Amino acid sequence: MIGAALSLILGAQAAAPVPPRPVAPVIRLPPAAARRPVVYEDVGGLVVFRVRIAGREAWALLDNRAERSFVDLGFARAAGLTIDPRASVRVDAGTALNGQRVERVAVAVAGQFAVTLPSMTGIDLVPMSRSIGRPIALVVGADFYRRFAVATRPGARTIAFLPGGTVERTARAVDLLDARPRIAITLGGKRMIVTVDTGLSGALILTPAAWARLGMADAACEDSSFRTGDGRARTGRLCTGPAVSVGPLALPSTRVFIDAVDGANGDGLIGMGLLGLAGGMTLDVSARKLWLVPPGEMVR
């Protein structure tokens, strides 16, 4: 965020004052009685839903591991948003993406919230859109997860943005070890530390070292690949893994993609291919809780 307000120098001619650009997001919430969940689409395990950006209908994708939220540059131009041509933003050292600053972006989710952001990072989301099959204009990243507890209900196919600290009485809490956020799971009787990734459609990605600890040299494996958000192919081994449990979720086996990941993520990543099997899920980073509803219990 940028703290300095812009001003226009118009000479001696009198003019109406230009409102300064806000230095913090301006968030507006509807009254509690008017709040209602939003229907989402499950696209290959990923959560996509409708939003309004600068008053225009658009598709958004949940991805808590995006360090910040992104708006598509093409959408921003078409919507008439101001793009600063002087500001180039390196999105992530691990990707080929570079972005530009987009000024004063208004985002609204019907029945949930409306927010005006002083600026956002704009990037080319076309490769991601091609991969997902929807014209994604917004990636809802970690900054939104810090402001809200994000609840998805697979049975009803709804999403809600709740106040942090909300207690899910029908769910079981899994402690977040940090804000990344990492959790502990049990895989093949061994404790693994993995990072929650709502933008991952698969079940688990493990590092080669973590997979080796399981001692499953005879597991059924095959070469596999998928494309990342910037369109690059990621290749590795896809194997049938052992029994896994996290909170109320317990499966006799799971599919594990073996590939190197950032060491800060622990032993790997856990995605919606596994977490989406719960009856409901609420990721509350501010309260350090991941709430999971037991499978088969549909919660609205």
Secondary structure, 3 states (H helix, E strand, C coil): CCCCCCCCCCCCCCCCCCCCCCCCCEEECCCHHHCCCEEEEEECCEEEEEEEECCEEEEEEECCCCCCCEEEHHHHHHCCCEEEEEEEEECCCCCCCEEEEEEEEEEEECCCEEEEEEEEEEECCHHHHHHHCCCEEEEECHHHHHHCEEEEECCCCEEEEECCCCCCCCCEEEECCCCCCEEEEEECCEEEEEEECCCCCCCEEECHHHHHHCCCCCCCEEEEEEECCCCCEEEEEEEEECCEEECCEEECCEEEEECCCCHHHCCEEECHHHHCCCCEEEEECCCCEEEEECCCCCCC
